[in-house]
Amino acid sequence: MPTSPVWGSRSKTRRMVLDLIRAAGTISRVELATSSGLTPPTISDVVRDLILEGLVVEAGRGASTGGKPPTLLRLNPAARYSVGVLLERNACVIVVIDLTGRQVGRTSFHGTAQMPPEQALPFLADRVTALLDTAGVARDRVLGIGLVSHGPQDRPAGRLLTPQPTGTWYGYPVGPRLAEILGVPVLLDNDAAAAAIGEYWLGAVDPRSTYGCLYMSTGIGGGVVVAGEVYRGSSSNSVEIGHISVDVHGDECPCGNRGCLENYAGPAVVVRQALAIPALAGRLALDPDGTDFLTGFTRIAAAANGGDTQARHLIDQSARYLGHAAVTITALFDLDTIVLAGPSFAVAGPIYRTRLQQEVNRRSFARRAHPVRVVLSVSGSDAAAIGGAVLVLQSELAGNRPTEPRGTVASRATISR
C-alpha cells in the first residue's frame, strides 16, 4: 500500500525535532539545539529538510539576546491532517485536525452503531469524505484515521471484541474494512485512551504529569498517561475502570465480572433509576422504551443543575460511585491529575468534578505526599474523537506509524470515492 510521504524514511532525529517544534509552538534553531542535545549543524540540516518538505515554516524573528535576532520556526498547520472518528453505541462524532492539533472540521450523527457493520461503515466513510470536502482538505495530506470505540479490542487486527451494540459487531474487522473503503491507514483504539492522550497533546496537562482520564459516555472507561505515553498493558485493554467491582455480591455484568462500577454509576443506570420515579420521569419526558441513554441522562443532569432535588440525588449517587473509582485509579497509578472527559460530563461535569475532588482529597493513599487535581477536559464531549485524530498525529511525529490492520489492502486514491 502506498505510504504517506512523511512516513517513508524519517530518522529518529527528524521526528524529535518535529515534536519539539510542535510542543513549543514557535522555537529558534538555537533553542532546538539546547532542548534536543543535538549540534547546531545537525539542527540546521534537519530544519532545512523539513522546510523543503513544507512541514515547517519560518515565523519571524525572536527577541535578540545581544546579537542577531533568531529566526523562529513553527509547524505548517496545513501540511498534514488527520481524522478522528468516535463510534459510540448511540452516536458518532467525526473531527478533522491539522498538523498542530487545531480542529478544522466536525460532524456528528446518531444511529450508526445500530446498523450492521457492512451497512454502517460505508455510511461512515461517506460522512468522512463529505467532511473532508467541506473542510477543503486535500486527500494526499490526510495521514490516517483514528477510529475510537469501546473495548475490549484486538487493536493490531482492528477488531472489536464485544457484542455491543449488537452481536454483528463482535470480531468484525472494523479497522481493515474502513481502511479498505477510504484508502487510508486506520488506527483502532480505545475511546478513553484516546481522550487521555488528547489532553496531553493539546497542552491541557503538565507534560511531566502522570495523569488519568475517566471517560463517561454511554459507558465508563479509563486511561492513564505516563510521560506522554498511554499505559497499554499486555493487550491494550488496560484501565477499564468501568469494570472494577464495587460490590462483590452484585449482579453479573456482561463483561463476566460482578458488581461493576458501570452498572452503578453509568448513564443508563441513572436513566433507569429516574424512570422508576414517575414524577421525575414525567417532568423530564423520559422515554421508557428509548435506547438513547445519553439524551435522557443529559435531561437529568440539566434538571440537577437547575435545582431538582430528585434529579440531583441521582447524579450525586452516581458521582459518589465514580469518586470510588477516582480513588482507586489514583492509588493504583499514583496520579497527580484526573481528567473527566466524554459527553456525559458536558452538562453534569461540575457536579462530578466537585464530588470527585472531595473524595480524592479525603481518601487518596498518597494525599499527604502530593495533591490530586480533578479537572474537566478541554475537549468536552468531543474528547475521544479529537484524541483519535491526535493518536494519528502522535504516531506520525513520534515515528510510530499507525499500524495498518492485518489484511488491509487499499489504495489511497479511493478516498475520493
C-alpha positions as CSV (number, residue, x, y, z in Angstrom):
1,M,0.0,0.0,0.0
2,P,1.3,3.5,-0.8
3,T,2.5,5.3,2.3
4,S,2.5,8.9,3.4
5,P,5.5,10.7,2.1
6,V,6.3,11.6,5.7
7,W,6.2,8.1,6.9
8,G,8.7,6.8,4.5
9,S,12.3,7.1,5.9
10,R,12.2,9.8,8.6
11,S,15.0,9.4,11.1
12,K,14.6,9.5,14.8
13,T,16.3,12.9,14.9
14,R,13.9,14.4,12.4
15,R,10.9,13.1,14.4
16,M,12.3,14.5,17.7
17,V,12.8,17.9,16.1
18,L,9.3,18.0,14.8
19,D,7.8,17.1,18.2
20,L,9.9,19.8,19.9
21,I,8.6,22.4,17.4
22,R,5.1,21.2,17.9
23,A,5.3,21.4,21.7
24,A,6.9,24.8,21.7
25,G,4.6,26.5,19.2
26,T,7.5,28.7,17.9
27,I,11.1,28.0,18.6
28,S,14.5,29.0,17.3
29,R,17.2,26.7,15.9
30,V,19.4,27.6,19.0
31,E,16.6,26.6,21.3
32,L,16.1,23.4,19.4
33,A,19.8,22.5,19.8
34,T,19.6,23.2,23.5
35,S,16.4,21.2,24.0
36,S,17.5,18.2,21.9
37,G,21.1,18.0,22.8
38,L,22.0,17.9,19.1
39,T,24.7,20.0,17.5
40,P,23.7,23.3,15.7
41,P,24.9,21.9,12.3
42,T,22.6,18.9,12.7
43,I,19.7,21.1,13.7
44,S,20.3,23.3,10.6
45,D,20.4,20.3,8.3
46,V,17.2,18.7,9.7
47,V,15.3,22.0,9.7
48,R,16.3,22.7,6.1
49,D,14.9,19.4,5.0
50,L,11.6,19.9,7.0
51,I,11.2,23.4,5.4
52,L,11.7,21.9,1.9
53,E,9.1,19.3,2.6
54,G,6.7,22.0,3.7
55,L,6.2,20.7,7.3
56,V,8.0,23.6,9.0
57,V,7.9,27.3,8.1
58,E,9.8,30.3,9.4
59,A,7.7,32.6,11.6
60,G,9.5,35.9,12.0
61,R,12.2,36.9,14.4
62,G,12.6,36.3,18.1
63,A,14.0,38.6,20.8
64,S,17.6,39.5,20.5
65,T,20.0,38.4,23.3
66,G,22.7,40.7,22.1
67,G,23.4,39.6,18.6
68,K,21.2,39.0,15.5
69,P,17.6,38.2,16.5
70,P,17.0,34.4,16.0
71,T,14.6,33.2,13.3
72,L,11.6,31.4,14.8
73,L,10.2,28.1,13.4
74,R,6.7,26.6,13.7
75,L,4.9,23.7,12.1
76,N,2.9,24.4,8.9
77,P,-0.6,23.5,10.0
78,A,-1.9,22.8,6.5
79,A,1.0,20.4,5.7
80,R,-0.9,17.3,7.0
81,Y,-4.2,16.4,8.5
82,S,-5.8,13.5,10.4
83,V,-9.3,12.4,11.1
84,G,-10.8,11.2,14.4
85,V,-13.9,9.1,14.5
86,L,-15.8,8.2,17.7
87,L,-18.0,5.2,17.1
88,E,-20.4,5.0,20.1
89,R,-23.4,2.9,20.9
90,N,-25.7,5.8,20.3
91,A,-23.8,8.4,18.4
92,C,-20.9,9.0,16.0
93,V,-18.6,12.1,16.0
94,I,-16.0,12.9,13.3
95,V,-13.4,15.6,13.5
96,V,-10.6,16.7,11.2
97,I,-7.5,18.3,12.8
98,D,-4.4,19.9,11.2
99,L,-0.8,19.2,12.0
100,T,-0.8,21.4,15.1
101,G,-3.9,19.7,16.5
102,R,-6.3,22.5,15.6
103,Q,-9.8,21.3,14.7
104,V,-10.8,22.3,11.2
105,G,-14.0,20.2,10.7
106,R,-16.6,18.4,12.7
107,T,-19.8,16.5,12.2
108,S,-22.0,14.2,14.4
109,F,-25.0,11.9,13.9
110,H,-26.9,9.1,15.6
111,G,-27.7,5.6,14.8
112,T,-24.7,4.2,13.0
113,A,-23.8,1.5,15.6
114,Q,-27.4,0.2,15.4
115,M,-26.8,-0.8,11.8
116,P,-24.9,-3.9,10.9
117,P,-21.2,-3.1,10.2
118,E,-21.4,-3.8,6.5
119,Q,-24.0,-1.0,6.2
120,A,-22.6,1.3,8.9
121,L,-19.0,1.5,7.7
122,P,-19.8,2.7,4.1
123,F,-22.2,5.2,5.6
124,L,-19.5,6.4,8.0
125,A,-16.9,6.6,5.1
126,D,-19.3,8.8,3.1
127,R,-19.5,11.2,6.1
128,V,-15.7,11.3,6.4
129,T,-15.4,12.1,2.8
130,A,-18.0,14.8,2.9
131,L,-16.4,16.4,5.9
132,L,-13.0,16.5,4.2
133,D,-14.6,18.1,1.2
134,T,-16.3,20.7,3.4
135,A,-13.1,21.5,5.2
136,G,-11.2,21.8,1.9
137,V,-8.6,19.1,2.9
138,A,-6.7,17.5,0.0
139,R,-6.7,13.7,0.3
140,D,-3.0,13.4,-0.2
141,R,-2.5,15.4,3.0
142,V,-4.6,13.0,5.2
143,L,-2.2,10.9,7.3
144,G,-4.9,8.5,8.5
145,I,-7.9,7.9,10.6
146,G,-8.1,7.3,14.4
147,L,-11.2,5.1,14.9
148,V,-12.0,5.0,18.6
149,S,-14.7,3.0,20.4
150,H,-15.4,0.9,23.5
151,G,-13.5,-2.2,24.4
152,P,-12.3,-4.8,24.6
153,Q,-10.4,-4.7,21.3
154,D,-7.9,-6.5,19.3
155,R,-6.0,-3.4,18.2
156,P,-3.5,-4.9,15.8
157,A,-6.3,-6.7,13.9
158,G,-8.6,-3.7,14.1
159,R,-11.5,-5.8,15.7
160,L,-14.0,-5.1,18.4
161,L,-14.2,-8.0,20.9
162,T,-17.6,-7.2,22.3
163,P,-21.2,-7.9,21.0
164,Q,-22.2,-4.3,21.7
165,P,-24.3,-2.6,20.5
166,T,-25.3,-5.8,18.6
167,G,-23.8,-9.2,18.1
168,T,-22.9,-8.5,14.4
169,W,-20.1,-6.2,15.6
170,Y,-18.3,-8.9,17.7
171,G,-15.0,-9.7,16.0
172,Y,-15.8,-7.7,12.9
173,P,-12.7,-6.2,11.3
174,V,-13.8,-2.5,11.6
175,G,-10.3,-1.2,11.0
176,P,-9.4,-3.1,7.9
177,R,-12.9,-2.6,6.4
178,L,-12.9,1.2,6.9
179,A,-9.3,1.4,5.6
180,E,-10.3,-0.6,2.5
181,I,-13.2,1.8,1.8
182,L,-11.4,5.0,2.4
183,G,-7.9,4.0,1.2
184,V,-6.0,5.4,4.2
185,P,-4.5,3.7,7.3
186,V,-7.0,3.2,10.1
187,L,-5.8,3.0,13.7
188,L,-8.4,1.4,16.1
189,D,-8.1,2.5,19.7
190,N,-10.0,2.7,23.0
191,D,-12.1,5.9,23.4
192,A,-10.9,6.6,26.9
193,A,-7.2,6.1,26.0
194,A,-7.7,8.5,23.0
195,A,-9.4,11.1,25.2
196,A,-6.5,10.8,27.7
197,I,-3.7,11.4,25.2
198,G,-5.6,14.2,23.5
199,E,-5.3,16.2,26.7
200,Y,-1.6,15.9,26.7
201,W,-1.2,16.8,23.0
202,L,-3.4,19.9,23.4
203,G,-1.4,21.1,26.3
204,A,-4.1,20.8,28.9
205,V,-1.9,18.9,31.4
206,D,1.7,19.3,32.5
207,P,3.8,17.1,30.1
208,R,5.7,15.8,33.2
209,S,2.4,14.7,34.8
210,T,1.2,11.2,35.5
211,Y,-2.5,11.6,35.0
212,G,-5.6,9.6,34.5
213,C,-8.8,10.1,32.4
214,L,-12.2,9.0,33.5
215,Y,-14.3,8.8,30.3
216,M,-18.1,8.6,30.5
217,S,-20.3,8.3,27.5
218,T,-22.9,5.6,27.5
219,G,-20.4,3.5,29.5
220,I,-17.4,4.3,31.7
221,G,-13.8,3.8,30.7
222,G,-10.4,5.0,31.8
223,G,-6.9,5.8,30.6
224,V,-3.6,6.6,32.1
225,V,-0.8,8.7,30.5
226,V,2.8,8.4,31.8
227,A,5.4,10.8,30.3
228,G,3.2,11.4,27.3
229,E,2.6,7.7,26.6
230,V,-0.7,5.8,27.2
231,Y,-0.3,2.9,29.6
232,R,-1.3,-0.1,27.5
233,G,-0.9,-3.3,29.4
234,S,-0.4,-6.6,27.7
235,S,-3.2,-6.3,25.1
236,S,-4.0,-2.5,25.1
237,N,-7.2,-3.2,27.2
238,S,-6.0,-1.5,30.3
239,V,-7.6,0.8,32.9
240,E,-11.1,-0.4,32.3
241,I,-12.3,1.4,35.4
242,G,-16.0,0.8,34.5
243,H,-15.5,-2.9,35.1
244,I,-13.9,-2.8,38.5
245,S,-16.2,-4.4,41.1
246,V,-17.8,-2.1,43.6
247,D,-20.0,-4.9,45.0
248,V,-18.6,-8.4,45.1
249,H,-22.2,-9.6,45.7
250,G,-23.6,-7.5,42.8
251,D,-25.3,-8.7,39.7
252,E,-23.2,-10.3,36.9
253,C,-22.1,-7.9,34.3
254,P,-22.0,-8.8,30.6
255,C,-18.2,-8.5,30.9
256,G,-18.1,-11.5,33.2
257,N,-17.4,-9.7,36.4
258,R,-19.8,-8.9,39.2
259,G,-20.9,-5.6,40.7
260,C,-19.2,-3.5,38.0
261,L,-19.0,0.3,38.5
262,E,-20.7,0.9,35.2
263,N,-23.8,-0.8,36.5
264,Y,-24.0,1.5,39.5
265,A,-22.8,4.9,38.1
266,G,-23.3,4.8,34.3
267,P,-25.8,7.0,32.4
268,A,-28.0,4.1,31.5
269,V,-28.4,3.2,35.2
270,V,-29.2,6.8,36.1
271,V,-31.8,6.9,33.4
272,R,-33.4,3.7,34.6
273,Q,-33.4,5.0,38.2
274,A,-35.2,8.1,37.0
275,L,-37.8,6.1,35.1
276,A,-38.6,4.4,38.4
277,I,-39.6,7.8,39.8
278,P,-42.8,8.5,37.9
279,A,-43.0,12.2,38.8
280,L,-39.4,12.8,37.7
281,A,-39.7,10.8,34.5
282,G,-42.8,12.8,33.7
283,R,-41.2,16.1,34.3
284,L,-38.3,15.3,32.1
285,A,-40.3,13.5,29.4
286,L,-38.1,10.4,29.6
287,D,-38.9,7.6,27.2
288,P,-39.3,4.3,29.0
289,D,-38.7,2.4,25.7
290,G,-35.9,4.5,24.5
291,T,-32.3,3.4,24.0
292,D,-30.7,6.8,23.7
293,F,-29.5,7.0,27.3
294,L,-27.2,10.0,26.7
295,T,-30.2,12.2,25.9
296,G,-32.1,11.0,29.0
297,F,-29.0,11.4,31.1
298,T,-28.4,15.0,29.8
299,R,-32.0,15.9,30.8
300,I,-31.5,14.5,34.3
301,A,-28.2,16.4,34.6
302,A,-29.7,19.7,33.5
303,A,-32.5,19.2,36.0
304,A,-30.0,18.6,38.7
305,N,-28.1,21.8,37.8
306,G,-31.5,23.6,37.9
307,G,-32.3,22.5,41.5
308,D,-34.5,19.5,41.0
309,T,-33.8,17.5,44.2
310,Q,-34.7,14.1,42.8
311,A,-32.5,14.5,39.8
312,R,-29.7,15.9,41.9
313,H,-29.9,12.9,44.2
314,L,-29.4,10.5,41.3
315,I,-26.5,12.4,39.9
316,D,-24.9,12.7,43.4
317,Q,-25.3,9.0,43.9
318,S,-23.6,8.2,40.5
319,A,-20.8,10.7,41.4
320,R,-20.2,9.0,44.7
321,Y,-19.6,5.7,43.0
322,L,-17.4,7.4,40.4
323,G,-15.5,9.0,43.3
324,H,-14.7,5.5,44.5
325,A,-13.3,4.8,41.0
326,A,-11.2,8.0,41.1
327,V,-9.7,7.0,44.5
328,T,-8.9,3.5,43.1
329,I,-7.2,4.7,39.9
330,T,-5.2,7.3,41.9
331,A,-4.0,4.6,44.3
332,L,-3.1,2.2,41.5
333,F,-1.1,4.6,39.4
334,D,-0.1,7.4,41.9
335,L,-1.7,10.1,39.7
336,D,-1.4,13.8,40.2
337,T,-4.3,14.7,37.9
338,I,-7.7,13.2,36.9
339,V,-9.4,14.5,33.8
340,L,-13.1,14.0,33.3
341,A,-13.9,13.6,29.6
342,G,-16.8,12.5,27.5
343,P,-20.3,13.6,26.6
344,S,-21.9,12.6,29.9
345,F,-19.8,15.3,31.6
346,A,-20.9,18.0,29.2
347,V,-23.8,19.1,31.5
348,A,-23.1,17.2,34.7
349,G,-19.3,17.8,34.8
350,P,-19.2,20.4,37.5
351,I,-21.2,18.2,39.9
352,Y,-18.9,15.2,39.3
353,R,-15.8,17.3,39.5
354,T,-16.7,18.7,42.9
355,R,-17.6,15.3,44.3
356,L,-14.5,13.5,42.9
357,Q,-12.3,16.3,44.2
358,Q,-13.8,15.8,47.7
359,E,-13.3,12.1,47.5
360,V,-9.6,12.1,46.4
361,N,-8.8,14.9,48.9
362,R,-10.2,12.7,51.7
363,R,-9.3,9.2,50.6
364,S,-6.4,9.0,48.2
365,F,-3.5,7.0,49.5
366,A,-0.8,9.5,48.6
367,R,-2.7,12.6,49.6
368,R,0.0,13.6,52.2
369,A,2.7,13.3,49.6
370,H,1.0,15.4,46.9
371,P,-2.4,16.8,45.9
372,V,-4.5,15.3,43.1
373,R,-6.4,17.7,40.9
374,V,-9.7,16.8,39.2
375,V,-10.3,18.8,36.1
376,L,-12.8,18.8,33.2
377,S,-11.5,18.0,29.7
378,V,-10.6,20.9,27.4
379,S,-12.2,19.0,24.6
380,G,-15.6,18.4,26.2
381,S,-17.9,16.0,24.5
382,D,-15.5,15.5,21.6
383,A,-12.5,14.4,23.7
384,A,-12.4,10.9,22.3
385,A,-12.8,11.9,18.6
386,I,-10.2,14.6,18.9
387,G,-7.9,12.1,20.8
388,G,-8.3,9.6,17.9
389,A,-7.1,12.2,15.4
390,V,-4.3,13.1,17.8
391,L,-3.1,9.5,18.1
392,V,-2.6,9.5,14.3
393,L,-0.5,12.7,14.6
394,Q,1.4,11.4,17.6
395,S,2.2,8.3,15.7
396,E,3.5,10.4,12.8
397,L,5.6,12.8,14.8
398,A,6.9,10.1,17.2
399,G,7.7,7.9,14.3
400,N,5.4,5.0,15.2
401,R,3.4,4.8,12.1
402,P,-0.3,3.9,12.7
403,T,-0.5,0.1,12.2
404,E,-2.4,-0.9,9.2
405,P,-4.8,-3.6,10.4
406,R,-3.8,-7.1,9.3
407,G,-5.3,-8.0,5.9
408,T,-5.7,-4.4,4.8
409,V,-5.3,-3.8,1.1
410,A,-6.3,-0.3,0.0
411,S,-5.4,2.4,-2.5
412,R,-5.0,5.9,-1.2
413,A,-6.9,7.2,-4.2
414,T,-10.1,5.5,-3.2
415,I,-10.8,8.1,-0.5
416,S,-12.2,10.4,-3.2
417,R,-14.9,7.8,-3.7
